[in-house]
Amino acid sequence: MGWRPCKPTLSGAALSWSTCGLADSTIRNDTNHLELIRAWFGRPLWELPPADADAYFGKVLRDAKPSTRTGRAR
């Protein structure tokens, strides 16, 4: 696997979320969802415009259960 520039960013976000009192399970789920999105696009999250989020939810999650779509949209 190549260099993954988002990993340190996600780790920093997870640390700040933990400091704010979010549950470990919430942090784990949110970072996993962000990593899935990053992997699907194959580039850092900060390079993604809002239209890319629309494409992800429209293509990848179109047939997912409503609870899955809601969870990933948080």
mmCIF file of the N, C-alpha and C atoms, coordinates in Angstrom:
data_MODEL
# 
_entry.id   MODEL 
# 
loop_
_atom_site.group_PDB 
_atom_site.id 
_atom_site.type_symbol 
_atom_site.label_atom_id 
_atom_site.label_alt_id 
_atom_site.label_comp_id 
_atom_site.label_asym_id 
_atom_site.label_entity_id 
_atom_site.label_seq_id 
_atom_site.pdbx_PDB_ins_code 
_atom_site.Cartn_x 
_atom_site.Cartn_y 
_atom_site.Cartn_z 
_atom_site.occupancy 
_atom_site.B_iso_or_equiv 
_atom_site.pdbx_formal_charge 
_atom_site.auth_seq_id 
_atom_site.auth_comp_id 
_atom_site.auth_asym_id 
_atom_site.auth_atom_id 
_atom_site.pdbx_PDB_model_num 
ATOM 1   N N  . MET A 1 1  ? 0.833   -1.175 0.000  1.00 0.00 ? 1  MET A N  1 
ATOM 2   C CA . MET A 1 1  ? 0.000   0.000  0.000  1.00 0.00 ? 1  MET A CA 1 
ATOM 3   C C  . MET A 1 1  ? 0.880   1.241  0.000  1.00 0.00 ? 1  MET A C  1 
ATOM 4   N N  . GLY A 1 2  ? 0.465   2.240  -0.768 1.00 0.00 ? 2  GLY A N  1 
ATOM 5   C CA . GLY A 1 2  ? 1.240   3.464  -0.876 1.00 0.00 ? 2  GLY A CA 1 
ATOM 6   C C  . GLY A 1 2  ? 0.990   4.424  0.276  1.00 0.00 ? 2  GLY A C  1 
ATOM 7   N N  . TRP A 1 3  ? 1.573   5.594  0.127  1.00 0.00 ? 3  TRP A N  1 
ATOM 8   C CA . TRP A 1 3  ? 1.442   6.637  1.135  1.00 0.00 ? 3  TRP A CA 1 
ATOM 9   C C  . TRP A 1 3  ? -0.004  7.064  1.247  1.00 0.00 ? 3  TRP A C  1 
ATOM 10  N N  . ARG A 1 4  ? -0.491  7.225  2.465  1.00 0.00 ? 4  ARG A N  1 
ATOM 11  C CA . ARG A 1 4  ? -1.892  7.576  2.701  1.00 0.00 ? 4  ARG A CA 1 
ATOM 12  C C  . ARG A 1 4  ? -1.954  8.865  3.515  1.00 0.00 ? 4  ARG A C  1 
ATOM 13  N N  . PRO A 1 5  ? -1.985  10.011 2.841  1.00 0.00 ? 5  PRO A N  1 
ATOM 14  C CA . PRO A 1 5  ? -1.907  11.290 3.547  1.00 0.00 ? 5  PRO A CA 1 
ATOM 15  C C  . PRO A 1 5  ? -3.072  11.590 4.462  1.00 0.00 ? 5  PRO A C  1 
ATOM 16  N N  . CYS A 1 6  ? -4.202  10.926 4.297  1.00 0.00 ? 6  CYS A N  1 
ATOM 17  C CA . CYS A 1 6  ? -5.357  11.225 5.150  1.00 0.00 ? 6  CYS A CA 1 
ATOM 18  C C  . CYS A 1 6  ? -5.252  10.568 6.514  1.00 0.00 ? 6  CYS A C  1 
ATOM 19  N N  . LYS A 1 7  ? -4.454  9.529  6.638  1.00 0.00 ? 7  LYS A N  1 
ATOM 20  C CA . LYS A 1 7  ? -4.384  8.788  7.902  1.00 0.00 ? 7  LYS A CA 1 
ATOM 21  C C  . LYS A 1 7  ? -4.014  9.697  9.076  1.00 0.00 ? 7  LYS A C  1 
ATOM 22  N N  . PRO A 1 8  ? -2.949  10.503 8.978  1.00 0.00 ? 8  PRO A N  1 
ATOM 23  C CA . PRO A 1 8  ? -2.646  11.394 10.109 1.00 0.00 ? 8  PRO A CA 1 
ATOM 24  C C  . PRO A 1 8  ? -3.757  12.402 10.370 1.00 0.00 ? 8  PRO A C  1 
ATOM 25  N N  . THR A 1 9  ? -4.396  12.866 9.312  1.00 0.00 ? 9  THR A N  1 
ATOM 26  C CA . THR A 1 9  ? -5.490  13.820 9.475  1.00 0.00 ? 9  THR A CA 1 
ATOM 27  C C  . THR A 1 9  ? -6.651  13.186 10.220 1.00 0.00 ? 9  THR A C  1 
ATOM 28  N N  . LEU A 1 10 ? -7.000  11.963 9.847  1.00 0.00 ? 10 LEU A N  1 
ATOM 29  C CA . LEU A 1 10 ? -8.084  11.262 10.536 1.00 0.00 ? 10 LEU A CA 1 
ATOM 30  C C  . LEU A 1 10 ? -7.713  10.955 11.979 1.00 0.00 ? 10 LEU A C  1 
ATOM 31  N N  . SER A 1 11 ? -6.461  10.634 12.213 1.00 0.00 ? 11 SER A N  1 
ATOM 32  C CA . SER A 1 11 ? -6.018  10.364 13.587 1.00 0.00 ? 11 SER A CA 1 
ATOM 33  C C  . SER A 1 11 ? -6.139  11.625 14.445 1.00 0.00 ? 11 SER A C  1 
ATOM 34  N N  . GLY A 1 12 ? -5.757  12.759 13.877 1.00 0.00 ? 12 GLY A N  1 
ATOM 35  C CA . GLY A 1 12 ? -5.876  14.022 14.608 1.00 0.00 ? 12 GLY A CA 1 
ATOM 36  C C  . GLY A 1 12 ? -7.324  14.369 14.894 1.00 0.00 ? 12 GLY A C  1 
ATOM 37  N N  . ALA A 1 13 ? -8.180  14.123 13.918 1.00 0.00 ? 13 ALA A N  1 
ATOM 38  C CA . ALA A 1 13 ? -9.610  14.383 14.122 1.00 0.00 ? 13 ALA A CA 1 
ATOM 39  C C  . ALA A 1 13 ? -10.163 13.471 15.207 1.00 0.00 ? 13 ALA A C  1 
ATOM 40  N N  . ALA A 1 14 ? -9.767  12.196 15.178 1.00 0.00 ? 14 ALA A N  1 
ATOM 41  C CA . ALA A 1 14 ? -10.243 11.244 16.181 1.00 0.00 ? 14 ALA A CA 1 
ATOM 42  C C  . ALA A 1 14 ? -9.809  11.671 17.577 1.00 0.00 ? 14 ALA A C  1 
ATOM 43  N N  . LEU A 1 15 ? -8.590  12.161 17.705 1.00 0.00 ? 15 LEU A N  1 
ATOM 44  C CA . LEU A 1 15 ? -8.110  12.628 19.011 1.00 0.00 ? 15 LEU A CA 1 
ATOM 45  C C  . LEU A 1 15 ? -8.925  13.819 19.494 1.00 0.00 ? 15 LEU A C  1 
ATOM 46  N N  . SER A 1 16 ? -9.216  14.754 18.596 1.00 0.00 ? 16 SER A N  1 
ATOM 47  C CA . SER A 1 16 ? -9.996  15.920 19.019 1.00 0.00 ? 16 SER A CA 1 
ATOM 48  C C  . SER A 1 16 ? -11.433 15.523 19.366 1.00 0.00 ? 16 SER A C  1 
ATOM 49  N N  . TRP A 1 17 ? -12.010 14.575 18.617 1.00 0.00 ? 17 TRP A N  1 
ATOM 50  C CA . TRP A 1 17 ? -13.363 14.104 18.931 1.00 0.00 ? 17 TRP A CA 1 
ATOM 51  C C  . TRP A 1 17 ? -13.398 13.418 20.288 1.00 0.00 ? 17 TRP A C  1 
ATOM 52  N N  . SER A 1 18 ? -12.354 12.658 20.579 1.00 0.00 ? 18 SER A N  1 
ATOM 53  C CA . SER A 1 18 ? -12.269 11.978 21.866 1.00 0.00 ? 18 SER A CA 1 
ATOM 54  C C  . SER A 1 18 ? -12.192 12.994 23.001 1.00 0.00 ? 18 SER A C  1 
ATOM 55  N N  . THR A 1 19 ? -11.407 14.035 22.793 1.00 0.00 ? 19 THR A N  1 
ATOM 56  C CA . THR A 1 19 ? -11.270 15.094 23.791 1.00 0.00 ? 19 THR A CA 1 
ATOM 57  C C  . THR A 1 19 ? -12.615 15.779 24.044 1.00 0.00 ? 19 THR A C  1 
ATOM 58  N N  . CYS A 1 20 ? -13.441 15.842 23.017 1.00 0.00 ? 20 CYS A N  1 
ATOM 59  C CA . CYS A 1 20 ? -14.772 16.461 23.143 1.00 0.00 ? 20 CYS A CA 1 
ATOM 60  C C  . CYS A 1 20 ? -15.791 15.524 23.790 1.00 0.00 ? 20 CYS A C  1 
ATOM 61  N N  . GLY A 1 21 ? -15.386 14.279 24.036 1.00 0.00 ? 21 GLY A N  1 
ATOM 62  C CA . GLY A 1 21 ? -16.268 13.361 24.730 1.00 0.00 ? 21 GLY A CA 1 
ATOM 63  C C  . GLY A 1 21 ? -17.054 12.391 23.869 1.00 0.00 ? 21 GLY A C  1 
ATOM 64  N N  . LEU A 1 22 ? -16.764 12.325 22.570 1.00 0.00 ? 22 LEU A N  1 
ATOM 65  C CA . LEU A 1 22 ? -17.467 11.349 21.733 1.00 0.00 ? 22 LEU A CA 1 
ATOM 66  C C  . LEU A 1 22 ? -17.045 9.934  22.112 1.00 0.00 ? 22 LEU A C  1 
ATOM 67  N N  . ALA A 1 23 ? -17.967 9.019  22.014 1.00 0.00 ? 23 ALA A N  1 
ATOM 68  C CA . ALA A 1 23 ? -17.692 7.619  22.351 1.00 0.00 ? 23 ALA A CA 1 
ATOM 69  C C  . ALA A 1 23 ? -16.718 7.011  21.349 1.00 0.00 ? 23 ALA A C  1 
ATOM 70  N N  . ASP A 1 24 ? -15.899 6.085  21.824 1.00 0.00 ? 24 ASP A N  1 
ATOM 71  C CA . ASP A 1 24 ? -14.938 5.410  20.954 1.00 0.00 ? 24 ASP A CA 1 
ATOM 72  C C  . ASP A 1 24 ? -15.620 4.759  19.753 1.00 0.00 ? 24 ASP A C  1 
ATOM 73  N N  . SER A 1 25 ? -16.779 4.157  19.978 1.00 0.00 ? 25 SER A N  1 
ATOM 74  C CA . SER A 1 25 ? -17.478 3.495  18.875 1.00 0.00 ? 25 SER A CA 1 
ATOM 75  C C  . SER A 1 25 ? -17.922 4.497  17.811 1.00 0.00 ? 25 SER A C  1 
ATOM 76  N N  . THR A 1 26 ? -18.341 5.683  18.210 1.00 0.00 ? 26 THR A N  1 
ATOM 77  C CA . THR A 1 26 ? -18.736 6.724  17.270 1.00 0.00 ? 26 THR A CA 1 
ATOM 78  C C  . THR A 1 26 ? -17.539 7.182  16.452 1.00 0.00 ? 26 THR A C  1 
ATOM 79  N N  . ILE A 1 27 ? -16.432 7.405  17.131 1.00 0.00 ? 27 ILE A N  1 
ATOM 80  C CA . ILE A 1 27 ? -15.206 7.835  16.449 1.00 0.00 ? 27 ILE A CA 1 
ATOM 81  C C  . ILE A 1 27 ? -14.748 6.766  15.460 1.00 0.00 ? 27 ILE A C  1 
ATOM 82  N N  . ARG A 1 28 ? -14.763 5.535  15.893 1.00 0.00 ? 28 ARG A N  1 
ATOM 83  C CA . ARG A 1 28 ? -14.335 4.426  15.034 1.00 0.00 ? 28 ARG A CA 1 
ATOM 84  C C  . ARG A 1 28 ? -15.229 4.331  13.793 1.00 0.00 ? 28 ARG A C  1 
ATOM 85  N N  . ASN A 1 29 ? -16.540 4.414  13.985 1.00 0.00 ? 29 ASN A N  1 
ATOM 86  C CA . ASN A 1 29 ? -17.462 4.346  12.854 1.00 0.00 ? 29 ASN A CA 1 
ATOM 87  C C  . ASN A 1 29 ? -17.265 5.516  11.889 1.00 0.00 ? 29 ASN A C  1 
ATOM 88  N N  . ASP A 1 30 ? -17.147 6.710  12.433 1.00 0.00 ? 30 ASP A N  1 
ATOM 89  C CA . ASP A 1 30 ? -16.990 7.889  11.577 1.00 0.00 ? 30 ASP A CA 1 
ATOM 90  C C  . ASP A 1 30 ? -15.687 7.841  10.788 1.00 0.00 ? 30 ASP A C  1 
ATOM 91  N N  . THR A 1 31 ? -14.585 7.476  11.432 1.00 0.00 ? 31 THR A N  1 
ATOM 92  C CA . THR A 1 31 ? -13.315 7.406  10.710 1.00 0.00 ? 31 THR A CA 1 
ATOM 93  C C  . THR A 1 31 ? -13.331 6.278  9.680  1.00 0.00 ? 31 THR A C  1 
ATOM 94  N N  . ASN A 1 32 ? -13.993 5.171  9.988  1.00 0.00 ? 32 ASN A N  1 
ATOM 95  C CA . ASN A 1 32 ? -14.114 4.089  9.004  1.00 0.00 ? 32 ASN A CA 1 
ATOM 96  C C  . ASN A 1 32 ? -14.894 4.557  7.780  1.00 0.00 ? 32 ASN A C  1 
ATOM 97  N N  . HIS A 1 33 ? -15.971 5.299  7.987  1.00 0.00 ? 33 HIS A N  1 
ATOM 98  C CA . HIS A 1 33 ? -16.768 5.802  6.869  1.00 0.00 ? 33 HIS A CA 1 
ATOM 99  C C  . HIS A 1 33 ? -15.955 6.768  6.021  1.00 0.00 ? 33 HIS A C  1 
ATOM 100 N N  . LEU A 1 34 ? -15.217 7.645  6.663  1.00 0.00 ? 34 LEU A N  1 
ATOM 101 C CA . LEU A 1 34 ? -14.377 8.579  5.916  1.00 0.00 ? 34 LEU A CA 1 
ATOM 102 C C  . LEU A 1 34 ? -13.303 7.849  5.122  1.00 0.00 ? 34 LEU A C  1 
ATOM 103 N N  . GLU A 1 35 ? -12.730 6.793  5.706  1.00 0.00 ? 35 GLU A N  1 
ATOM 104 C CA . GLU A 1 35 ? -11.712 6.011  5.011  1.00 0.00 ? 35 GLU A CA 1 
ATOM 105 C C  . GLU A 1 35 ? -12.322 5.289  3.802  1.00 0.00 ? 35 GLU A C  1 
ATOM 106 N N  . LEU A 1 36 ? -13.543 4.801  3.916  1.00 0.00 ? 36 LEU A N  1 
ATOM 107 C CA . LEU A 1 36 ? -14.215 4.170  2.780  1.00 0.00 ? 36 LEU A CA 1 
ATOM 108 C C  . LEU A 1 36 ? -14.400 5.161  1.627  1.00 0.00 ? 36 LEU A C  1 
ATOM 109 N N  . ILE A 1 37 ? -14.790 6.377  1.966  1.00 0.00 ? 37 ILE A N  1 
ATOM 110 C CA . ILE A 1 37 ? -14.966 7.407  0.943  1.00 0.00 ? 37 ILE A CA 1 
ATOM 111 C C  . ILE A 1 37 ? -13.631 7.744  0.297  1.00 0.00 ? 37 ILE A C  1 
ATOM 112 N N  . ARG A 1 38 ? -12.598 7.923  1.105  1.00 0.00 ? 38 ARG A N  1 
ATOM 113 C CA . ARG A 1 38 ? -11.268 8.232  0.581  1.00 0.00 ? 38 ARG A CA 1 
ATOM 114 C C  . ARG A 1 38 ? -10.781 7.122  -0.340 1.00 0.00 ? 38 ARG A C  1 
ATOM 115 N N  . ALA A 1 39 ? -10.980 5.882  0.056  1.00 0.00 ? 39 ALA A N  1 
ATOM 116 C CA . ALA A 1 39 ? -10.536 4.744  -0.752 1.00 0.00 ? 39 ALA A CA 1 
ATOM 117 C C  . ALA A 1 39 ? -11.294 4.674  -2.075 1.00 0.00 ? 39 ALA A C  1 
ATOM 118 N N  . TRP A 1 40 ? -12.586 4.966  -2.050 1.00 0.00 ? 40 TRP A N  1 
ATOM 119 C CA . TRP A 1 40 ? -13.387 4.898  -3.267 1.00 0.00 ? 40 TRP A CA 1 
ATOM 120 C C  . TRP A 1 40 ? -12.910 5.918  -4.294 1.00 0.00 ? 40 TRP A C  1 
ATOM 121 N N  . PHE A 1 41 ? -12.583 7.135  -3.820 1.00 0.00 ? 41 PHE A N  1 
ATOM 122 C CA . PHE A 1 41 ? -12.115 8.170  -4.732 1.00 0.00 ? 41 PHE A CA 1 
ATOM 123 C C  . PHE A 1 41 ? -10.626 8.043  -5.039 1.00 0.00 ? 41 PHE A C  1 
ATOM 124 N N  . GLY A 1 42 ? -9.869  7.443  -4.140 1.00 0.00 ? 42 GLY A N  1 
ATOM 125 C CA . GLY A 1 42 ? -8.441  7.260  -4.368 1.00 0.00 ? 42 GLY A CA 1 
ATOM 126 C C  . GLY A 1 42 ? -7.623  8.525  -4.236 1.00 0.00 ? 42 GLY A C  1 
ATOM 127 N N  . ARG A 1 43 ? -8.130  9.472  -3.483 1.00 0.00 ? 43 ARG A N  1 
ATOM 128 C CA . ARG A 1 43 ? -7.370  10.709 -3.248 1.00 0.00 ? 43 ARG A CA 1 
ATOM 129 C C  . ARG A 1 43 ? -7.776  11.295 -1.898 1.00 0.00 ? 43 ARG A C  1 
ATOM 130 N N  . PRO A 1 44 ? -6.988  12.248 -1.404 1.00 0.00 ? 44 PRO A N  1 
ATOM 131 C CA . PRO A 1 44 ? -7.266  12.817 -0.076 1.00 0.00 ? 44 PRO A CA 1 
ATOM 132 C C  . PRO A 1 44 ? -8.651  13.460 0.005  1.00 0.00 ? 44 PRO A C  1 
ATOM 133 N N  . LEU A 1 45 ? -9.231  13.373 1.174  1.00 0.00 ? 45 LEU A N  1 
ATOM 134 C CA . LEU A 1 45 ? -10.577 13.916 1.388  1.00 0.00 ? 45 LEU A CA 1 
ATOM 135 C C  . LEU A 1 45 ? -10.648 15.416 1.137  1.00 0.00 ? 45 LEU A C  1 
ATOM 136 N N  . TRP A 1 46 ? -9.599  16.149 1.475  1.00 0.00 ? 46 TRP A N  1 
ATOM 137 C CA . TRP A 1 46 ? -9.644  17.598 1.337  1.00 0.00 ? 46 TRP A CA 1 
ATOM 138 C C  . TRP A 1 46 ? -9.637  18.035 -0.130 1.00 0.00 ? 46 TRP A C  1 
ATOM 139 N N  . GLU A 1 47 ? -9.387  17.111 -1.059 1.00 0.00 ? 47 GLU A N  1 
ATOM 140 C CA . GLU A 1 47 ? -9.446  17.438 -2.484 1.00 0.00 ? 47 GLU A CA 1 
ATOM 141 C C  . GLU A 1 47 ? -10.835 17.219 -3.078 1.00 0.00 ? 47 GLU A C  1 
ATOM 142 N N  . LEU A 1 48 ? -11.764 16.718 -2.295 1.00 0.00 ? 48 LEU A N  1 
ATOM 143 C CA . LEU A 1 48 ? -13.081 16.362 -2.815 1.00 0.00 ? 48 LEU A CA 1 
ATOM 144 C C  . LEU A 1 48 ? -14.059 17.526 -2.704 1.00 0.00 ? 48 LEU A C  1 
ATOM 145 N N  . PRO A 1 49 ? -14.607 17.980 -3.838 1.00 0.00 ? 49 PRO A N  1 
ATOM 146 C CA . PRO A 1 49 ? -15.636 19.014 -3.774 1.00 0.00 ? 49 PRO A CA 1 
ATOM 147 C C  . PRO A 1 49 ? -16.975 18.389 -3.361 1.00 0.00 ? 49 PRO A C  1 
ATOM 148 N N  . PRO A 1 50 ? -17.941 19.200 -2.972 1.00 0.00 ? 50 PRO A N  1 
ATOM 149 C CA . PRO A 1 50 ? -19.244 18.672 -2.560 1.00 0.00 ? 50 PRO A CA 1 
ATOM 150 C C  . PRO A 1 50 ? -19.908 17.776 -3.608 1.00 0.00 ? 50 PRO A C  1 
ATOM 151 N N  . ALA A 1 51 ? -19.692 18.051 -4.878 1.00 0.00 ? 51 ALA A N  1 
ATOM 152 C CA . ALA A 1 51 ? -20.290 17.226 -5.928 1.00 0.00 ? 51 ALA A CA 1 
ATOM 153 C C  . ALA A 1 51 ? -19.811 15.778 -5.844 1.00 0.00 ? 51 ALA A C  1 
ATOM 154 N N  . ASP A 1 52 ? -18.585 15.568 -5.359 1.00 0.00 ? 52 ASP A N  1 
ATOM 155 C CA . ASP A 1 52 ? -18.083 14.205 -5.201 1.00 0.00 ? 52 ASP A CA 1 
ATOM 156 C C  . ASP A 1 52 ? -18.862 13.447 -4.137 1.00 0.00 ? 52 ASP A C  1 
ATOM 157 N N  . ALA A 1 53 ? -19.258 14.128 -3.078 1.00 0.00 ? 53 ALA A N  1 
ATOM 158 C CA . ALA A 1 53 ? -20.078 13.477 -2.049 1.00 0.00 ? 53 ALA A CA 1 
ATOM 159 C C  . ALA A 1 53 ? -21.409 13.043 -2.655 1.00 0.00 ? 53 ALA A C  1 
ATOM 160 N N  . ASP A 1 54 ? -21.971 13.897 -3.495 1.00 0.00 ? 54 ASP A N  1 
ATOM 161 C CA . ASP A 1 54 ? -23.221 13.539 -4.175 1.00 0.00 ? 54 ASP A CA 1 
ATOM 162 C C  . ASP A 1 54 ? -23.032 12.296 -5.031 1.00 0.00 ? 54 ASP A C  1 
ATOM 163 N N  . ALA A 1 55 ? -21.909 12.235 -5.744 1.00 0.00 ? 55 ALA A N  1 
ATOM 164 C CA . ALA A 1 55 ? -21.620 11.075 -6.597 1.00 0.00 ? 55 ALA A CA 1 
ATOM 165 C C  . ALA A 1 55 ? -21.467 9.815  -5.757 1.00 0.00 ? 55 ALA A C  1 
ATOM 166 N N  . TYR A 1 56 ? -20.767 9.923  -4.632 1.00 0.00 ? 56 TYR A N  1 
ATOM 167 C CA . TYR A 1 56 ? -20.556 8.761  -3.763 1.00 0.00 ? 56 TYR A CA 1 
ATOM 168 C C  . TYR A 1 56 ? -21.880 8.224  -3.241 1.00 0.00 ? 56 TYR A C  1 
ATOM 169 N N  . PHE A 1 57 ? -22.696 9.109  -2.717 1.00 0.00 ? 57 PHE A N  1 
ATOM 170 C CA . PHE A 1 57 ? -23.976 8.659  -2.163 1.00 0.00 ? 57 PHE A CA 1 
ATOM 171 C C  . PHE A 1 57 ? -24.924 8.183  -3.255 1.00 0.00 ? 57 PHE A C  1 
ATOM 172 N N  . GLY A 1 58 ? -24.850 8.784  -4.439 1.00 0.00 ? 58 GLY A N  1 
ATOM 173 C CA . GLY A 1 58 ? -25.719 8.389  -5.523 1.00 0.00 ? 58 GLY A CA 1 
ATOM 174 C C  . GLY A 1 58 ? -25.332 7.074  -6.171 1.00 0.00 ? 58 GLY A C  1 
ATOM 175 N N  . LYS A 1 59 ? -24.039 6.764  -6.194 1.00 0.00 ? 59 LYS A N  1 
ATOM 176 C CA . LYS A 1 59 ? -23.575 5.543  -6.861 1.00 0.00 ? 59 LYS A CA 1 
ATOM 177 C C  . LYS A 1 59 ? -23.315 4.405  -5.888 1.00 0.00 ? 59 LYS A C  1 
ATOM 178 N N  . VAL A 1 60 ? -22.552 4.673  -4.863 1.00 0.00 ? 60 VAL A N  1 
ATOM 179 C CA . VAL A 1 60 ? -22.127 3.610  -3.946 1.00 0.00 ? 60 VAL A CA 1 
ATOM 180 C C  . VAL A 1 60 ? -23.251 3.208  -2.995 1.00 0.00 ? 60 VAL A C  1 
ATOM 181 N N  . LEU A 1 61 ? -23.961 4.184  -2.481 1.00 0.00 ? 61 LEU A N  1 
ATOM 182 C CA . LEU A 1 61 ? -24.946 3.893  -1.438 1.00 0.00 ? 61 LEU A CA 1 
ATOM 183 C C  . LEU A 1 61 ? -26.389 3.858  -1.939 1.00 0.00 ? 61 LEU A C  1 
ATOM 184 N N  . ARG A 1 62 ? -26.563 3.935  -3.237 1.00 0.00 ? 62 ARG A N  1 
ATOM 185 C CA . ARG A 1 62 ? -27.920 3.957  -3.796 1.00 0.00 ? 62 ARG A CA 1 
ATOM 186 C C  . ARG A 1 62 ? -28.764 2.778  -3.319 1.00 0.00 ? 62 ARG A C  1 
ATOM 187 N N  . ASP A 1 63 ? -28.190 1.587  -3.309 1.00 0.00 ? 63 ASP A N  1 
ATOM 188 C CA . ASP A 1 63 ? -28.941 0.389  -2.946 1.00 0.00 ? 63 ASP A CA 1 
ATOM 189 C C  . ASP A 1 63 ? -28.751 -0.041 -1.491 1.00 0.00 ? 63 ASP A C  1 
ATOM 190 N N  . ALA A 1 64 ? -28.051 0.781  -0.715 1.00 0.00 ? 64 ALA A N  1 
ATOM 191 C CA . ALA A 1 64 ? -27.830 0.444  0.694  1.00 0.00 ? 64 ALA A CA 1 
ATOM 192 C C  . ALA A 1 64 ? -29.111 0.673  1.499  1.00 0.00 ? 64 ALA A C  1 
ATOM 193 N N  . LYS A 1 65 ? -29.187 0.010  2.622  1.00 0.00 ? 65 LYS A N  1 
ATOM 194 C CA . LYS A 1 65 ? -30.330 0.204  3.517  1.00 0.00 ? 65 LYS A CA 1 
ATOM 195 C C  . LYS A 1 65 ? -30.381 1.662  3.975  1.00 0.00 ? 65 LYS A C  1 
ATOM 196 N N  . PRO A 1 66 ? -31.565 2.176  4.247  1.00 0.00 ? 66 PRO A N  1 
ATOM 197 C CA . PRO A 1 66 ? -31.675 3.569  4.710  1.00 0.00 ? 66 PRO A CA 1 
ATOM 198 C C  . PRO A 1 66 ? -30.826 3.846  5.948  1.00 0.00 ? 66 PRO A C  1 
ATOM 199 N N  . SER A 1 67 ? -30.746 2.919  6.859  1.00 0.00 ? 67 SER A N  1 
ATOM 200 C CA . SER A 1 67 ? -29.947 3.150  8.067  1.00 0.00 ? 67 SER A CA 1 
ATOM 201 C C  . SER A 1 67 ? -28.456 3.275  7.728  1.00 0.00 ? 67 SER A C  1 
ATOM 202 N N  . THR A 1 68 ? -27.991 2.545  6.714  1.00 0.00 ? 68 THR A N  1 
ATOM 203 C CA . THR A 1 68 ? -26.597 2.641  6.281  1.00 0.00 ? 68 THR A CA 1 
ATOM 204 C C  . THR A 1 68 ? -26.347 4.001  5.652  1.00 0.00 ? 68 THR A C  1 
ATOM 205 N N  . ARG A 1 69 ? -27.242 4.452  4.790  1.00 0.00 ? 69 ARG A N  1 
ATOM 206 C CA . ARG A 1 69 ? -27.079 5.765  4.154  1.00 0.00 ? 69 ARG A CA 1 
ATOM 207 C C  . ARG A 1 69 ? -27.064 6.874  5.209  1.00 0.00 ? 69 ARG A C  1 
ATOM 208 N N  . THR A 1 70 ? -27.944 6.773  6.173  1.00 0.00 ? 70 THR A N  1 
ATOM 209 C CA . THR A 1 70 ? -28.001 7.792  7.234  1.00 0.00 ? 70 THR A CA 1 
ATOM 210 C C  . THR A 1 70 ? -26.718 7.790  8.044  1.00 0.00 ? 70 THR A C  1 
ATOM 211 N N  . GLY A 1 71 ? -26.247 6.604  8.414  1.00 0.00 ? 71 GLY A N  1 
ATOM 212 C CA . GLY A 1 71 ? -25.024 6.504  9.203  1.00 0.00 ? 71 GLY A CA 1 
ATOM 213 C C  . GLY A 1 71 ? -23.817 7.065  8.496  1.00 0.00 ? 71 GLY A C  1 
ATOM 214 N N  . ARG A 1 72 ? -23.719 6.854  7.210  1.00 0.00 ? 72 ARG A N  1 
ATOM 215 C CA . ARG A 1 72 ? -22.565 7.344  6.449  1.00 0.00 ? 72 ARG A CA 1 
ATOM 216 C C  . ARG A 1 72 ? -22.672 8.817  6.135  1.00 0.00 ? 72 ARG A C  1 
ATOM 217 N N  . ALA A 1 73 ? -23.858 9.353  6.167  1.00 0.00 ? 73 ALA A N  1 
ATOM 218 C CA . ALA A 1 73 ? -24.045 10.774 5.854  1.00 0.00 ? 73 ALA A CA 1 
ATOM 219 C C  . ALA A 1 73 ? -23.756 11.683 7.044  1.00 0.00 ? 73 ALA A C  1 
ATOM 220 N N  . ARG A 1 74 ? -23.639 11.125 8.228  1.00 0.00 ? 74 ARG A N  1 
ATOM 221 C CA . ARG A 1 74 ? -23.415 11.958 9.409  1.00 0.00 ? 74 ARG A CA 1 
ATOM 222 C C  . ARG A 1 74 ? -22.182 12.742 9.299  1.00 0.00 ? 74 ARG A C  1 
# 
